Amino acid sequence: MNCFYHPESSAVGICKYCGRGVCANCLSVTDDVLACKNRHEDEVHELEQLTARNLFQAKRVGSNYMRNAIFYGLVSVAFIGFGWWTLQWLGLQAVLFIALGVFLLYAAGANYFEGRKYK
């Protein structure tokens, strides 16, 4: 591949912003990434900052899912335990507590597995 700006020179890298091959004279390293010198340095810097923010935000989202999974799990155990304990006295109302607890247990599992995607 040849340099986009100097077709007689061989390209030594590809600009992250435009995807064009650049030679050593046209090359600039911005945030450890290659960019076209005096053309796309600011754009590449902004892309790198955006990527870093997205990675940070993804970690925060994963921890939120895990926190929700723990909360739903604890509440589901409480509902199922209360429903089971009061089954003989409350009858159908206790079955409703148990069903609600099972649904919350499902929600805890769904949040746990969704949170694992963001690690």
C-alpha positions as CSV (number, residue, x, y, z in Angstrom):
1,M,0.0,0.0,0.0
2,N,1.3,3.5,-0.8
3,C,0.8,6.7,1.0
4,F,-2.4,8.5,0.1
5,Y,-0.7,11.9,0.0
6,H,2.6,10.8,-1.5
7,P,1.9,7.9,-3.9
8,E,5.6,7.3,-4.5
9,S,6.2,6.4,-0.8
10,S,5.2,3.2,0.9
11,A,2.6,3.6,3.7
12,V,3.8,2.6,7.2
13,G,0.4,2.8,8.9
14,I,-3.3,3.7,8.5
15,C,-5.0,6.8,9.9
16,K,-7.7,5.8,12.4
17,Y,-10.0,8.6,11.4
18,C,-10.0,8.3,7.5
19,G,-8.5,4.9,7.0
20,R,-6.0,6.1,4.5
21,G,-2.5,4.7,4.3
22,V,0.2,7.3,5.3
23,C,4.0,7.4,5.0
24,A,6.4,8.3,7.7
25,N,6.3,12.0,6.7
26,C,2.5,12.2,6.9
27,L,2.2,10.2,10.1
28,S,1.4,11.6,13.5
29,V,1.0,9.5,16.7
30,T,-1.9,10.8,18.8
31,D,-2.8,9.0,22.0
32,D,-0.8,6.0,20.8
33,V,-2.9,5.9,17.6
34,L,-1.9,6.8,14.1
35,A,-3.4,9.8,12.4
36,C,-2.8,12.0,9.3
37,K,-0.3,14.7,10.3
38,N,-1.9,18.2,10.5
39,R,-5.2,16.9,9.3
40,H,-6.9,14.4,11.6
41,E,-5.1,14.6,14.9
42,D,-7.9,16.4,16.7
43,E,-10.5,14.0,15.4
44,V,-8.4,10.9,16.4
45,H,-7.9,12.5,19.9
46,E,-11.7,12.9,20.3
47,L,-12.3,9.3,19.1
48,E,-9.9,8.0,21.7
49,Q,-11.5,10.1,24.5
50,L,-15.0,8.8,23.4
51,T,-13.8,5.2,23.5
52,A,-12.3,5.7,26.9
53,R,-15.6,7.2,28.2
54,N,-17.6,4.3,26.7
55,L,-15.4,1.7,28.4
56,F,-15.7,3.5,31.7
57,Q,-19.5,3.7,31.3
58,A,-19.7,0.0,30.4
59,K,-18.0,-1.0,33.6
60,R,-20.5,1.2,35.6
61,V,-23.4,-0.3,33.8
62,G,-22.2,-3.8,34.6
63,S,-21.9,-3.0,38.3
64,N,-25.5,-1.6,38.2
65,Y,-26.8,-4.9,36.8
66,M,-24.9,-6.8,39.5
67,R,-26.3,-4.6,42.3
68,N,-29.8,-5.1,40.9
69,A,-29.3,-8.9,40.7
70,I,-28.3,-9.0,44.4
71,F,-31.3,-6.9,45.4
72,Y,-33.8,-8.9,43.4
73,G,-32.3,-12.1,44.7
74,L,-32.6,-11.1,48.3
75,V,-36.2,-9.8,47.9
76,S,-37.2,-12.9,46.0
77,V,-35.9,-15.1,48.8
78,A,-37.9,-13.0,51.3
79,F,-41.1,-13.3,49.3
80,I,-40.7,-17.0,48.7
81,G,-39.9,-17.7,52.3
82,F,-42.8,-15.6,53.6
83,G,-45.2,-17.2,51.2
84,W,-44.1,-20.7,52.1
85,W,-44.2,-19.9,55.9
86,T,-47.7,-18.4,55.7
87,L,-49.1,-20.9,53.1
88,Q,-51.3,-22.7,55.7
89,W,-52.9,-19.5,57.0
90,L,-53.1,-17.3,53.9
91,G,-53.8,-19.9,51.2
92,L,-54.1,-18.3,47.8
93,Q,-52.5,-15.0,49.0
94,A,-49.4,-16.9,50.0
95,V,-49.2,-18.6,46.6
96,L,-49.2,-15.0,45.1
97,F,-46.2,-14.2,47.3
98,I,-44.4,-17.3,46.2
99,A,-45.2,-16.5,42.5
100,L,-43.9,-13.0,42.9
101,G,-40.8,-14.3,44.6
102,V,-40.2,-16.7,41.6
103,F,-40.6,-13.8,39.2
104,L,-38.1,-11.7,41.2
105,L,-35.7,-14.6,41.2
106,Y,-36.0,-14.7,37.4
107,A,-35.3,-10.9,37.3
108,A,-32.2,-11.5,39.5
109,G,-30.9,-14.1,37.1
110,A,-31.6,-11.9,34.0
111,N,-29.8,-9.0,35.6
112,Y,-26.9,-11.2,36.6
113,F,-26.4,-12.6,33.1
114,E,-26.8,-9.2,31.5
115,G,-24.2,-7.7,33.8
116,R,-21.7,-10.4,32.9
117,K,-21.7,-9.0,29.3
118,Y,-20.1,-5.8,30.4
119,K,-17.0,-7.3,32.1
